Amino acid sequence: MNKIDIINKLAEEMKLNQKVTKIAVDTIVDTIKQAITRGERVEIRGFGSFTIRHYKAYKGRNPKTGEMVDVKPKRLPYFKVGKELKEMIWKG
């Protein structure tokens, strides 16, 4: 399922115009992205939470050449599944 599928499903269930639904979905996604970028934790009860994980610099190895390389520190988004969703999947 992708974003357009979500927009279509929401428009169908709420009996709304697809343009209005697209604006709503885009606003929600953009708000989540902005919050995560600022380092805030975003939690959607029953679904999961989004946070930023910080990784330190380390020495890595180029698998093609075997050469040692310095990997810079980085921040990456992380999603943790909520309890209700996890239980639904287990029972599925």
PDB file of N, CA, C and O in Angstrom:
ATOM      1  N   MET A   1       0.855  -1.177   0.000  1.00  0.00           N
ATOM      2  CA  MET A   1       0.000   0.000   0.000  1.00  0.00           C
ATOM      3  C   MET A   1       0.897   1.235   0.000  1.00  0.00           C
ATOM      4  O   MET A   1       1.874   1.301   0.746  1.00  0.00           O
ATOM      5  N   ASN A   2       0.563   2.202  -0.831  1.00  0.00           N
ATOM      6  CA  ASN A   2       1.320   3.439  -0.846  1.00  0.00           C
ATOM      7  C   ASN A   2       0.406   4.621  -0.506  1.00  0.00           C
ATOM      8  O   ASN A   2      -0.769   4.432  -0.191  1.00  0.00           O
ATOM      9  N   LYS A   3       0.950   5.839  -0.572  1.00  0.00           N
ATOM     10  CA  LYS A   3       0.208   7.008  -0.123  1.00  0.00           C
ATOM     11  C   LYS A   3      -1.084   7.221  -0.913  1.00  0.00           C
ATOM     12  O   LYS A   3      -2.104   7.582  -0.326  1.00  0.00           O
ATOM     13  N   ILE A   4      -1.061   7.010  -2.211  1.00  0.00           N
ATOM     14  CA  ILE A   4      -2.266   7.215  -3.015  1.00  0.00           C
ATOM     15  C   ILE A   4      -3.357   6.210  -2.628  1.00  0.00           C
ATOM     16  O   ILE A   4      -4.544   6.534  -2.673  1.00  0.00           O
ATOM     17  N   ASP A   5      -2.955   4.995  -2.249  1.00  0.00           N
ATOM     18  CA  ASP A   5      -3.928   3.999  -1.785  1.00  0.00           C
ATOM     19  C   ASP A   5      -4.588   4.465  -0.480  1.00  0.00           C
ATOM     20  O   ASP A   5      -5.792   4.295  -0.291  1.00  0.00           O
ATOM     21  N   ILE A   6      -3.793   5.047   0.405  1.00  0.00           N
ATOM     22  CA  ILE A   6      -4.331   5.572   1.670  1.00  0.00           C
ATOM     23  C   ILE A   6      -5.304   6.710   1.383  1.00  0.00           C
ATOM     24  O   ILE A   6      -6.380   6.778   1.978  1.00  0.00           O
ATOM     25  N   ILE A   7      -4.926   7.603   0.474  1.00  0.00           N
ATOM     26  CA  ILE A   7      -5.795   8.731   0.109  1.00  0.00           C
ATOM     27  C   ILE A   7      -7.118   8.213  -0.458  1.00  0.00           C
ATOM     28  O   ILE A   7      -8.186   8.683  -0.066  1.00  0.00           O
ATOM     29  N   ASN A   8      -7.052   7.255  -1.372  1.00  0.00           N
ATOM     30  CA  ASN A   8      -8.270   6.704  -1.973  1.00  0.00           C
ATOM     31  C   ASN A   8      -9.155   6.017  -0.935  1.00  0.00           C
ATOM     32  O   ASN A   8     -10.373   6.194  -0.954  1.00  0.00           O
ATOM     33  N   LYS A   9      -8.566   5.242  -0.038  1.00  0.00           N
ATOM     34  CA  LYS A   9      -9.324   4.539   1.003  1.00  0.00           C
ATOM     35  C   LYS A   9     -10.013   5.529   1.940  1.00  0.00           C
ATOM     36  O   LYS A   9     -11.184   5.361   2.281  1.00  0.00           O
ATOM     37  N   LEU A  10      -9.272   6.569   2.355  1.00  0.00           N
ATOM     38  CA  LEU A  10      -9.836   7.575   3.244  1.00  0.00           C
ATOM     39  C   LEU A  10     -10.964   8.344   2.562  1.00  0.00           C
ATOM     40  O   LEU A  10     -12.003   8.600   3.170  1.00  0.00           O
ATOM     41  N   ALA A  11     -10.758   8.710   1.305  1.00  0.00           N
ATOM     42  CA  ALA A  11     -11.796   9.435   0.556  1.00  0.00           C
ATOM     43  C   ALA A  11     -13.055   8.589   0.424  1.00  0.00           C
ATOM     44  O   ALA A  11     -14.171   9.095   0.545  1.00  0.00           O
ATOM     45  N   GLU A  12     -12.866   7.296   0.176  1.00  0.00           N
ATOM     46  CA  GLU A  12     -14.001   6.384   0.022  1.00  0.00           C
ATOM     47  C   GLU A  12     -14.758   6.220   1.342  1.00  0.00           C
ATOM     48  O   GLU A  12     -15.986   6.310   1.377  1.00  0.00           O
ATOM     49  N   GLU A  13     -14.014   5.979   2.426  1.00  0.00           N
ATOM     50  CA  GLU A  13     -14.668   5.734   3.719  1.00  0.00           C
ATOM     51  C   GLU A  13     -15.322   6.984   4.304  1.00  0.00           C
ATOM     52  O   GLU A  13     -16.371   6.897   4.942  1.00  0.00           O
ATOM     53  N   MET A  14     -14.703   8.145   4.088  1.00  0.00           N
ATOM     54  CA  MET A  14     -15.238   9.387   4.656  1.00  0.00           C
ATOM     55  C   MET A  14     -16.179  10.101   3.682  1.00  0.00           C
ATOM     56  O   MET A  14     -16.776  11.125   4.014  1.00  0.00           O
ATOM     57  N   LYS A  15     -16.301   9.539   2.471  1.00  0.00           N
ATOM     58  CA  LYS A  15     -17.130  10.142   1.422  1.00  0.00           C
ATOM     59  C   LYS A  15     -16.720  11.603   1.190  1.00  0.00           C
ATOM     60  O   LYS A  15     -17.551  12.510   1.155  1.00  0.00           O
ATOM     61  N   LEU A  16     -15.391  11.791   1.032  1.00  0.00           N
ATOM     62  CA  LEU A  16     -14.826  13.119   0.814  1.00  0.00           C
ATOM     63  C   LEU A  16     -14.223  13.205  -0.574  1.00  0.00           C
ATOM     64  O   LEU A  16     -13.942  12.196  -1.220  1.00  0.00           O
ATOM     65  N   ASN A  17     -14.034  14.430  -1.008  1.00  0.00           N
ATOM     66  CA  ASN A  17     -13.351  14.710  -2.264  1.00  0.00           C
ATOM     67  C   ASN A  17     -11.909  14.230  -2.150  1.00  0.00           C
ATOM     68  O   ASN A  17     -11.288  14.367  -1.095  1.00  0.00           O
ATOM     69  N   GLN A  18     -11.380  13.673  -3.221  1.00  0.00           N
ATOM     70  CA  GLN A  18     -10.011  13.140  -3.196  1.00  0.00           C
ATOM     71  C   GLN A  18      -8.981  14.251  -2.975  1.00  0.00           C
ATOM     72  O   GLN A  18      -7.949  14.007  -2.350  1.00  0.00           O
ATOM     73  N   LYS A  19      -9.236  15.461  -3.472  1.00  0.00           N
ATOM     74  CA  LYS A  19      -8.305  16.584  -3.275  1.00  0.00           C
ATOM     75  C   LYS A  19      -8.209  16.946  -1.795  1.00  0.00           C
ATOM     76  O   LYS A  19      -7.116  17.178  -1.277  1.00  0.00           O
ATOM     77  N   VAL A  20      -9.347  16.993  -1.121  1.00  0.00           N
ATOM     78  CA  VAL A  20      -9.375  17.321   0.302  1.00  0.00           C
ATOM     79  C   VAL A  20      -8.638  16.241   1.100  1.00  0.00           C
ATOM     80  O   VAL A  20      -7.873  16.544   2.016  1.00  0.00           O
ATOM     81  N   THR A  21      -8.878  15.000   0.744  1.00  0.00           N
ATOM     82  CA  THR A  21      -8.230  13.881   1.424  1.00  0.00           C
ATOM     83  C   THR A  21      -6.721  13.905   1.197  1.00  0.00           C
ATOM     84  O   THR A  21      -5.954  13.617   2.116  1.00  0.00           O
ATOM     85  N   LYS A  22      -6.288  14.244  -0.013  1.00  0.00           N
ATOM     86  CA  LYS A  22      -4.858  14.326  -0.317  1.00  0.00           C
ATOM     87  C   LYS A  22      -4.196  15.401   0.543  1.00  0.00           C
ATOM     88  O   LYS A  22      -3.101  15.191   1.067  1.00  0.00           O
ATOM     89  N   ILE A  23      -4.857  16.552   0.691  1.00  0.00           N
ATOM     90  CA  ILE A  23      -4.318  17.631   1.529  1.00  0.00           C
ATOM     91  C   ILE A  23      -4.188  17.151   2.969  1.00  0.00           C
ATOM     92  O   ILE A  23      -3.185  17.432   3.624  1.00  0.00           O
ATOM     93  N   ALA A  24      -5.190  16.428   3.471  1.00  0.00           N
ATOM     94  CA  ALA A  24      -5.160  15.934   4.845  1.00  0.00           C
ATOM     95  C   ALA A  24      -4.009  14.949   5.056  1.00  0.00           C
ATOM     96  O   ALA A  24      -3.255  15.066   6.022  1.00  0.00           O
ATOM     97  N   VAL A  25      -3.880  13.986   4.155  1.00  0.00           N
ATOM     98  CA  VAL A  25      -2.817  12.977   4.285  1.00  0.00           C
ATOM     99  C   VAL A  25      -1.444  13.638   4.159  1.00  0.00           C
ATOM    100  O   VAL A  25      -0.539  13.332   4.936  1.00  0.00           O
ATOM    101  N   ASP A  26      -1.280  14.541   3.188  1.00  0.00           N
ATOM    102  CA  ASP A  26      -0.008  15.245   3.017  1.00  0.00           C
ATOM    103  C   ASP A  26       0.347  16.062   4.260  1.00  0.00           C
ATOM    104  O   ASP A  26       1.508  16.106   4.666  1.00  0.00           O
ATOM    105  N   THR A  27      -0.651  16.706   4.861  1.00  0.00           N
ATOM    106  CA  THR A  27      -0.415  17.499   6.065  1.00  0.00           C
ATOM    107  C   THR A  27       0.049  16.615   7.213  1.00  0.00           C
ATOM    108  O   THR A  27       0.978  16.973   7.937  1.00  0.00           O
ATOM    109  N   ILE A  28      -0.587  15.468   7.384  1.00  0.00           N
ATOM    110  CA  ILE A  28      -0.194  14.540   8.455  1.00  0.00           C
ATOM    111  C   ILE A  28       1.229  14.042   8.235  1.00  0.00           C
ATOM    112  O   ILE A  28       2.041  14.057   9.160  1.00  0.00           O
ATOM    113  N   VAL A  29       1.534  13.606   7.028  1.00  0.00           N
ATOM    114  CA  VAL A  29       2.868  13.080   6.727  1.00  0.00           C
ATOM    115  C   VAL A  29       3.928  14.170   6.895  1.00  0.00           C
ATOM    116  O   VAL A  29       4.984  13.921   7.478  1.00  0.00           O
ATOM    117  N   ASP A  30       3.654  15.373   6.390  1.00  0.00           N
ATOM    118  CA  ASP A  30       4.613  16.477   6.520  1.00  0.00           C
ATOM    119  C   ASP A  30       4.837  16.866   7.976  1.00  0.00           C
ATOM    120  O   ASP A  30       5.964  17.165   8.371  1.00  0.00           O
ATOM    121  N   THR A  31       3.780  16.863   8.770  1.00  0.00           N
ATOM    122  CA  THR A  31       3.900  17.194  10.191  1.00  0.00           C
ATOM    123  C   THR A  31       4.769  16.173  10.911  1.00  0.00           C
ATOM    124  O   THR A  31       5.608  16.542  11.733  1.00  0.00           O
ATOM    125  N   ILE A  32       4.575  14.897  10.609  1.00  0.00           N
ATOM    126  CA  ILE A  32       5.402  13.840  11.211  1.00  0.00           C
ATOM    127  C   ILE A  32       6.858  14.011  10.790  1.00  0.00           C
ATOM    128  O   ILE A  32       7.758  13.921  11.625  1.00  0.00           O
ATOM    129  N   LYS A  33       7.101  14.258   9.497  1.00  0.00           N
ATOM    130  CA  LYS A  33       8.470  14.432   9.003  1.00  0.00           C
ATOM    131  C   LYS A  33       9.151  15.619   9.672  1.00  0.00           C
ATOM    132  O   LYS A  33      10.314  15.524  10.063  1.00  0.00           O
ATOM    133  N   GLN A  34       8.439  16.736   9.808  1.00  0.00           N
ATOM    134  CA  GLN A  34       9.020  17.926  10.434  1.00  0.00           C
ATOM    135  C   GLN A  34       9.358  17.666  11.897  1.00  0.00           C
ATOM    136  O   GLN A  34      10.420  18.072  12.369  1.00  0.00           O
ATOM    137  N   ALA A  35       8.471  16.999  12.613  1.00  0.00           N
ATOM    138  CA  ALA A  35       8.711  16.704  14.028  1.00  0.00           C
ATOM    139  C   ALA A  35       9.931  15.798  14.197  1.00  0.00           C
ATOM    140  O   ALA A  35      10.770  16.044  15.063  1.00  0.00           O
ATOM    141  N   ILE A  36      10.031  14.760  13.379  1.00  0.00           N
ATOM    142  CA  ILE A  36      11.173  13.843  13.457  1.00  0.00           C
ATOM    143  C   ILE A  36      12.468  14.581  13.131  1.00  0.00           C
ATOM    144  O   ILE A  36      13.491  14.365  13.782  1.00  0.00           O
ATOM    145  N   THR A  37      12.424  15.453  12.121  1.00  0.00           N
ATOM    146  CA  THR A  37      13.604  16.227  11.728  1.00  0.00           C
ATOM    147  C   THR A  37      14.081  17.115  12.882  1.00  0.00           C
ATOM    148  O   THR A  37      15.283  17.319  13.058  1.00  0.00           O
ATOM    149  N   ARG A  38      13.134  17.641  13.666  1.00  0.00           N
ATOM    150  CA  ARG A  38      13.498  18.472  14.824  1.00  0.00           C
ATOM    151  C   ARG A  38      13.971  17.635  16.007  1.00  0.00           C
ATOM    152  O   ARG A  38      14.373  18.183  17.033  1.00  0.00           O
ATOM    153  N   GLY A  39      13.925  16.304  15.871  1.00  0.00           N
ATOM    154  CA  GLY A  39      14.372  15.426  16.948  1.00  0.00           C
ATOM    155  C   GLY A  39      13.279  15.059  17.930  1.00  0.00           C
ATOM    156  O   GLY A  39      13.557  14.471  18.975  1.00  0.00           O
ATOM    157  N   GLU A  40      12.043  15.397  17.612  1.00  0.00           N
ATOM    158  CA  GLU A  40      10.923  15.074  18.494  1.00  0.00           C
ATOM    159  C   GLU A  40      10.481  13.632  18.277  1.00  0.00           C
ATOM    160  O   GLU A  40      10.673  13.065  17.201  1.00  0.00           O
ATOM    161  N   ARG A  41       9.895  13.059  19.297  1.00  0.00           N
ATOM    162  CA  ARG A  41       9.340  11.710  19.214  1.00  0.00           C
ATOM    163  C   ARG A  41       7.882  11.840  18.774  1.00  0.00           C
ATOM    164  O   ARG A  41       7.140  12.663  19.310  1.00  0.00           O
ATOM    165  N   VAL A  42       7.476  11.032  17.804  1.00  0.00           N
ATOM    166  CA  VAL A  42       6.092  11.031  17.323  1.00  0.00           C
ATOM    167  C   VAL A  42       5.490   9.679  17.656  1.00  0.00           C
ATOM    168  O   VAL A  42       6.000   8.641  17.233  1.00  0.00           O
ATOM    169  N   GLU A  43       4.399   9.694  18.417  1.00  0.00           N
ATOM    170  CA  GLU A  43       3.755   8.439  18.813  1.00  0.00           C
ATOM    171  C   GLU A  43       2.317   8.426  18.329  1.00  0.00           C
ATOM    172  O   GLU A  43       1.560   9.371  18.549  1.00  0.00           O
ATOM    173  N   ILE A  44       1.956   7.339  17.666  1.00  0.00           N
ATOM    174  CA  ILE A  44       0.575   7.120  17.241  1.00  0.00           C
ATOM    175  C   ILE A  44       0.120   5.878  17.993  1.00  0.00           C
ATOM    176  O   ILE A  44       0.511   4.761  17.652  1.00  0.00           O
ATOM    177  N   ARG A  45      -0.699   6.073  19.007  1.00  0.00           N
ATOM    178  CA  ARG A  45      -1.125   4.972  19.893  1.00  0.00           C
ATOM    179  C   ARG A  45      -1.723   3.824  19.100  1.00  0.00           C
ATOM    180  O   ARG A  45      -2.558   4.024  18.219  1.00  0.00           O
ATOM    181  N   GLY A  46      -1.285   2.630  19.425  1.00  0.00           N
ATOM    182  CA  GLY A  46      -1.785   1.440  18.759  1.00  0.00           C
ATOM    183  C   GLY A  46      -1.070   1.135  17.451  1.00  0.00           C
ATOM    184  O   GLY A  46      -1.231   0.046  16.901  1.00  0.00           O
ATOM    185  N   PHE A  47      -0.283   2.079  16.947  1.00  0.00           N
ATOM    186  CA  PHE A  47       0.433   1.883  15.687  1.00  0.00           C
ATOM    187  C   PHE A  47       1.936   1.786  15.926  1.00  0.00           C
ATOM    188  O   PHE A  47       2.570   0.792  15.571  1.00  0.00           O
ATOM    189  N   GLY A  48       2.503   2.841  16.539  1.00  0.00           N
ATOM    190  CA  GLY A  48       3.935   2.826  16.821  1.00  0.00           C
ATOM    191  C   GLY A  48       4.474   4.216  17.035  1.00  0.00           C
ATOM    192  O   GLY A  48       3.720   5.188  17.079  1.00  0.00           O
ATOM    193  N   SER A  49       5.799   4.311  17.169  1.00  0.00           N
ATOM    194  CA  SER A  49       6.423   5.610  17.400  1.00  0.00           C
ATOM    195  C   SER A  49       7.643   5.775  16.489  1.00  0.00           C
ATOM    196  O   SER A  49       8.313   4.808  16.124  1.00  0.00           O
ATOM    197  N   PHE A  50       7.900   7.017  16.142  1.00  0.00           N
ATOM    198  CA  PHE A  50       9.030   7.389  15.311  1.00  0.00           C
ATOM    199  C   PHE A  50       9.991   8.218  16.152  1.00  0.00           C
ATOM    200  O   PHE A  50       9.571   9.141  16.850  1.00  0.00           O
ATOM    201  N   THR A  51      11.272   7.893  16.088  1.00  0.00           N
ATOM    202  CA  THR A  51      12.296   8.662  16.777  1.00  0.00           C
ATOM    203  C   THR A  51      13.527   8.757  15.879  1.00  0.00           C
ATOM    204  O   THR A  51      13.583   8.167  14.800  1.00  0.00           O
ATOM    205  N   ILE A  52      14.496   9.508  16.352  1.00  0.00           N
ATOM    206  CA  ILE A  52      15.778   9.605  15.662  1.00  0.00           C
ATOM    207  C   ILE A  52      16.791   8.812  16.477  1.00  0.00           C
ATOM    208  O   ILE A  52      16.863   8.961  17.696  1.00  0.00           O
ATOM    209  N   ARG A  53      17.564   7.980  15.815  1.00  0.00           N
ATOM    210  CA  ARG A  53      18.661   7.250  16.460  1.00  0.00           C
ATOM    211  C   ARG A  53      19.972   7.895  16.031  1.00  0.00           C
ATOM    212  O   ARG A  53      20.179   8.202  14.857  1.00  0.00           O
ATOM    213  N   HIS A  54      20.850   8.093  17.007  1.00  0.00           N
ATOM    214  CA  HIS A  54      22.155   8.688  16.743  1.00  0.00           C
ATOM    215  C   HIS A  54      23.201   7.577  16.709  1.00  0.00           C
ATOM    216  O   HIS A  54      23.269   6.747  17.615  1.00  0.00           O
ATOM    217  N   TYR A  55      24.003   7.573  15.668  1.00  0.00           N
ATOM    218  CA  TYR A  55      25.054   6.576  15.517  1.00  0.00           C
ATOM    219  C   TYR A  55      26.414   7.268  15.518  1.00  0.00           C
ATOM    220  O   TYR A  55      26.605   8.278  14.841  1.00  0.00           O
ATOM    221  N   LYS A  56      27.353   6.722  16.279  1.00  0.00           N
ATOM    222  CA  LYS A  56      28.688   7.285  16.363  1.00  0.00           C
ATOM    223  C   LYS A  56      29.495   6.918  15.121  1.00  0.00           C
ATOM    224  O   LYS A  56      29.146   6.006  14.372  1.00  0.00           O
ATOM    225  N   ALA A  57      30.587   7.659  14.929  1.00  0.00           N
ATOM    226  CA  ALA A  57      31.502   7.350  13.831  1.00  0.00           C
ATOM    227  C   ALA A  57      32.214   6.029  14.141  1.00  0.00           C
ATOM    228  O   ALA A  57      32.421   5.681  15.304  1.00  0.00           O
ATOM    229  N   TYR A  58      32.580   5.307  13.094  1.00  0.00           N
ATOM    230  CA  TYR A  58      33.300   4.047  13.285  1.00  0.00           C
ATOM    231  C   TYR A  58      34.124   3.734  12.048  1.00  0.00           C
ATOM    232  O   TYR A  58      33.967   4.349  10.993  1.00  0.00           O
ATOM    233  N   LYS A  59      34.995   2.771  12.210  1.00  0.00           N
ATOM    234  CA  LYS A  59      35.800   2.301  11.080  1.00  0.00           C
ATOM    235  C   LYS A  59      35.023   1.175  10.396  1.00  0.00           C
ATOM    236  O   LYS A  59      34.625   0.197  11.028  1.00  0.00           O
ATOM    237  N   GLY A  60      34.820   1.337   9.104  1.00  0.00           N
ATOM    238  CA  GLY A  60      34.125   0.316   8.332  1.00  0.00           C
ATOM    239  C   GLY A  60      35.046  -0.248   7.271  1.00  0.00           C
ATOM    240  O   GLY A  60      36.198   0.164   7.135  1.00  0.00           O
ATOM    241  N   ARG A  61      34.518  -1.190   6.529  1.00  0.00           N
ATOM    242  CA  ARG A  61      35.311  -1.811   5.474  1.00  0.00           C
ATOM    243  C   ARG A  61      34.508  -1.806   4.181  1.00  0.00           C
ATOM    244  O   ARG A  61      33.339  -2.190   4.157  1.00  0.00           O
ATOM    245  N   ASN A  62      35.155  -1.363   3.109  1.00  0.00           N
ATOM    246  CA  ASN A  62      34.536  -1.401   1.794  1.00  0.00           C
ATOM    247  C   ASN A  62      34.498  -2.873   1.362  1.00  0.00           C
ATOM    248  O   ASN A  62      35.553  -3.479   1.172  1.00  0.00           O
ATOM    249  N   PRO A  63      33.299  -3.460   1.204  1.00  0.00           N
ATOM    250  CA  PRO A  63      33.221  -4.885   0.885  1.00  0.00           C
ATOM    251  C   PRO A  63      33.810  -5.240  -0.486  1.00  0.00           C
ATOM    252  O   PRO A  63      34.230  -6.376  -0.708  1.00  0.00           O
ATOM    253  N   LYS A  64      33.837  -4.286  -1.383  1.00  0.00           N
ATOM    254  CA  LYS A  64      34.344  -4.557  -2.727  1.00  0.00           C
ATOM    255  C   LYS A  64      35.879  -4.610  -2.751  1.00  0.00           C
ATOM    256  O   LYS A  64      36.477  -5.487  -3.375  1.00  0.00           O
ATOM    257  N   THR A  65      36.502  -3.636  -2.048  1.00  0.00           N
ATOM    258  CA  THR A  65      37.967  -3.546  -2.109  1.00  0.00           C
ATOM    259  C   THR A  65      38.645  -4.047  -0.840  1.00  0.00           C
ATOM    260  O   THR A  65      39.839  -4.344  -0.852  1.00  0.00           O
ATOM    261  N   GLY A  66      37.895  -4.143   0.256  1.00  0.00           N
ATOM    262  CA  GLY A  66      38.486  -4.547   1.526  1.00  0.00           C
ATOM    263  C   GLY A  66      39.171  -3.397   2.245  1.00  0.00           C
ATOM    264  O   GLY A  66      39.699  -3.580   3.341  1.00  0.00           O
ATOM    265  N   GLU A  67      39.168  -2.217   1.640  1.00  0.00           N
ATOM    266  CA  GLU A  67      39.823  -1.040   2.220  1.00  0.00           C
ATOM    267  C   GLU A  67      39.049  -0.543   3.442  1.00  0.00           C
ATOM    268  O   GLU A  67      37.818  -0.528   3.440  1.00  0.00           O
ATOM    269  N   MET A  68      39.787  -0.131   4.497  1.00  0.00           N
ATOM    270  CA  MET A  68      39.167   0.439   5.692  1.00  0.00           C
ATOM    271  C   MET A  68      38.755   1.885   5.391  1.00  0.00           C
ATOM    272  O   MET A  68      39.516   2.642   4.789  1.00  0.00           O
ATOM    273  N   VAL A  69      37.557   2.253   5.810  1.00  0.00           N
ATOM    274  CA  VAL A  69      37.060   3.613   5.581  1.00  0.00           C
ATOM    275  C   VAL A  69      36.465   4.152   6.871  1.00  0.00           C
ATOM    276  O   VAL A  69      35.978   3.396   7.711  1.00  0.00           O
ATOM    277  N   ASP A  70      36.513   5.484   7.015  1.00  0.00           N
ATOM    278  CA  ASP A  70      35.895   6.145   8.165  1.00  0.00           C
ATOM    279  C   ASP A  70      34.427   6.399   7.842  1.00  0.00           C
ATOM    280  O   ASP A  70      34.107   7.017   6.827  1.00  0.00           O
ATOM    281  N   VAL A  71      33.544   5.924   8.702  1.00  0.00           N
ATOM    282  CA  VAL A  71      32.111   6.174   8.540  1.00  0.00           C
ATOM    283  C   VAL A  71      31.750   7.291   9.505  1.00  0.00           C
ATOM    284  O   VAL A  71      31.983   7.184  10.709  1.00  0.00           O
ATOM    285  N   LYS A  72      31.184   8.358   8.971  1.00  0.00           N
ATOM    286  CA  LYS A  72      30.850   9.540   9.777  1.00  0.00           C
ATOM    287  C   LYS A  72      29.669   9.250  10.697  1.00  0.00           C
ATOM    288  O   LYS A  72      28.874   8.349  10.429  1.00  0.00           O
ATOM    289  N   PRO A  73      29.555  10.021  11.790  1.00  0.00           N
ATOM    290  CA  PRO A  73      28.371   9.862  12.649  1.00  0.00           C
ATOM    291  C   PRO A  73      27.119  10.255  11.867  1.00  0.00           C
ATOM    292  O   PRO A  73      27.173  11.078  10.953  1.00  0.00           O
ATOM    293  N   LYS A  74      26.001   9.655  12.242  1.00  0.00           N
ATOM    294  CA  LYS A  74      24.770   9.955  11.506  1.00  0.00           C
ATOM    295  C   LYS A  74      23.555   9.856  12.409  1.00  0.00           C
ATOM    296  O   LYS A  74      23.590   9.256  13.484  1.00  0.00           O
ATOM    297  N   ARG A  75      22.480  10.468  11.932  1.00  0.00           N
ATOM    298  CA  ARG A  75      21.175  10.396  12.588  1.00  0.00           C
ATOM    299  C   ARG A  75      20.227   9.765  11.591  1.00  0.00           C
ATOM    300  O   ARG A  75      20.133  10.205  10.445  1.00  0.00           O
ATOM    301  N   LEU A  76      19.519   8.725  12.033  1.00  0.00           N
ATOM    302  CA  LEU A  76      18.589   8.037  11.141  1.00  0.00           C
ATOM    303  C   LEU A  76      17.233   7.865  11.828  1.00  0.00           C
ATOM    304  O   LEU A  76      17.177   7.689  13.045  1.00  0.00           O
ATOM    305  N   PRO A  77      16.143   7.914  11.060  1.00  0.00           N
ATOM    306  CA  PRO A  77      14.824   7.680  11.648  1.00  0.00           C
ATOM    307  C   PRO A  77      14.682   6.215  12.065  1.00  0.00           C
ATOM    308  O   PRO A  77      15.246   5.315  11.444  1.00  0.00           O
ATOM    309  N   TYR A  78      13.913   6.007  13.135  1.00  0.00           N
ATOM    310  CA  TYR A  78      13.688   4.659  13.661  1.00  0.00           C
ATOM    311  C   TYR A  78      12.208   4.530  13.980  1.00  0.00           C
ATOM    312  O   TYR A  78      11.616   5.437  14.563  1.00  0.00           O
ATOM    313  N   PHE A  79      11.608   3.406  13.600  1.00  0.00           N
ATOM    314  CA  PHE A  79      10.202   3.136  13.890  1.00  0.00           C
ATOM    315  C   PHE A  79      10.102   1.956  14.832  1.00  0.00           C
ATOM    316  O   PHE A  79      10.681   0.898  14.584  1.00  0.00           O
ATOM    317  N   LYS A  80       9.364   2.141  15.917  1.00  0.00           N
ATOM    318  CA  LYS A  80       9.116   1.057  16.864  1.00  0.00           C
ATOM    319  C   LYS A  80       7.626   0.717  16.802  1.00  0.00           C
ATOM    320  O   LYS A  80       6.775   1.589  16.980  1.00  0.00           O
ATOM    321  N   VAL A  81       7.324  -0.537  16.551  1.00  0.00           N
ATOM    322  CA  VAL A  81       5.936  -0.997  16.409  1.00  0.00           C
ATOM    323  C   VAL A  81       5.218  -0.907  17.750  1.00  0.00           C
ATOM    324  O   VAL A  81       5.787  -1.243  18.788  1.00  0.00           O
ATOM    325  N   GLY A  82       3.963  -0.451  17.725  1.00  0.00           N
ATOM    326  CA  GLY A  82       3.143  -0.380  18.917  1.00  0.00           C
ATOM    327  C   GLY A  82       2.626  -1.750  19.332  1.00  0.00           C
ATOM    328  O   GLY A  82       2.575  -2.683  18.531  1.00  0.00           O
ATOM    329  N   LYS A  83       2.249  -1.849  20.589  1.00  0.00           N
ATOM    330  CA  LYS A  83       1.810  -3.124  21.160  1.00  0.00           C
ATOM    331  C   LYS A  83       0.597  -3.699  20.423  1.00  0.00           C
ATOM    332  O   LYS A  83       0.577  -4.886  20.099  1.00  0.00           O
ATOM    333  N   GLU A  84      -0.411  -2.866  20.157  1.00  0.00           N
ATOM    334  CA  GLU A  84      -1.633  -3.355  19.491  1.00  0.00           C
ATOM    335  C   GLU A  84      -1.335  -3.881  18.089  1.00  0.00           C
ATOM    336  O   GLU A  84      -1.834  -4.940  17.707  1.00  0.00           O
ATOM    337  N   LEU A  85      -0.529  -3.154  17.321  1.00  0.00           N
ATOM    338  CA  LEU A  85      -0.181  -3.589  15.980  1.00  0.00           C
ATOM    339  C   LEU A  85       0.634  -4.865  16.004  1.00  0.00           C
ATOM    340  O   LEU A  85       0.431  -5.755  15.178  1.00  0.00           O
ATOM    341  N   LYS A  86       1.552  -4.958  16.944  1.00  0.00           N
ATOM    342  CA  LYS A  86       2.384  -6.160  17.076  1.00  0.00           C
ATOM    343  C   LYS A  86       1.509  -7.375  17.381  1.00  0.00           C
ATOM    344  O   LYS A  86       1.715  -8.446  16.809  1.00  0.00           O
ATOM    345  N   GLU A  87       0.537  -7.216  18.274  1.00  0.00           N
ATOM    346  CA  GLU A  87      -0.354  -8.329  18.628  1.00  0.00           C
ATOM    347  C   GLU A  87      -1.233  -8.720  17.442  1.00  0.00           C
ATOM    348  O   GLU A  87      -1.502  -9.903  17.235  1.00  0.00           O
ATOM    349  N   MET A  88      -1.685  -7.727  16.657  1.00  0.00           N
ATOM    350  CA  MET A  88      -2.498  -8.028  15.473  1.00  0.00           C
ATOM    351  C   MET A  88      -1.705  -8.862  14.464  1.00  0.00           C
ATOM    352  O   MET A  88      -2.233  -9.791  13.852  1.00  0.00           O
ATOM    353  N   ILE A  89      -0.442  -8.514  14.307  1.00  0.00           N
ATOM    354  CA  ILE A  89       0.418  -9.237  13.359  1.00  0.00           C
ATOM    355  C   ILE A  89       0.664 -10.663  13.860  1.00  0.00           C
ATOM    356  O   ILE A  89       0.618 -11.618  13.084  1.00  0.00           O
ATOM    357  N   TRP A  90       0.924 -10.794  15.153  1.00  0.00           N
ATOM    358  CA  TRP A  90       1.167 -12.130  15.726  1.00  0.00           C
ATOM    359  C   TRP A  90      -0.041 -13.041  15.529  1.00  0.00           C
ATOM    360  O   TRP A  90       0.103 -14.219  15.203  1.00  0.00           O
ATOM    361  N   LYS A  91      -1.247 -12.475  15.732  1.00  0.00           N
ATOM    362  CA  LYS A  91      -2.472 -13.274  15.606  1.00  0.00           C
ATOM    363  C   LYS A  91      -2.828 -13.543  14.158  1.00  0.00           C
ATOM    364  O   LYS A  91      -3.481 -14.540  13.849  1.00  0.00           O
ATOM    365  N   GLY A  92      -2.385 -12.622  13.234  1.00  0.00           N
ATOM    366  CA  GLY A  92      -2.733 -12.638  11.824  1.00  0.00           C
ATOM    367  C   GLY A  92      -2.579 -13.951  11.168  1.00  0.00           C
ATOM    368  O   GLY A  92      -2.846 -14.079   9.973  1.00  0.00           O
TER     369      GLY A  92
END
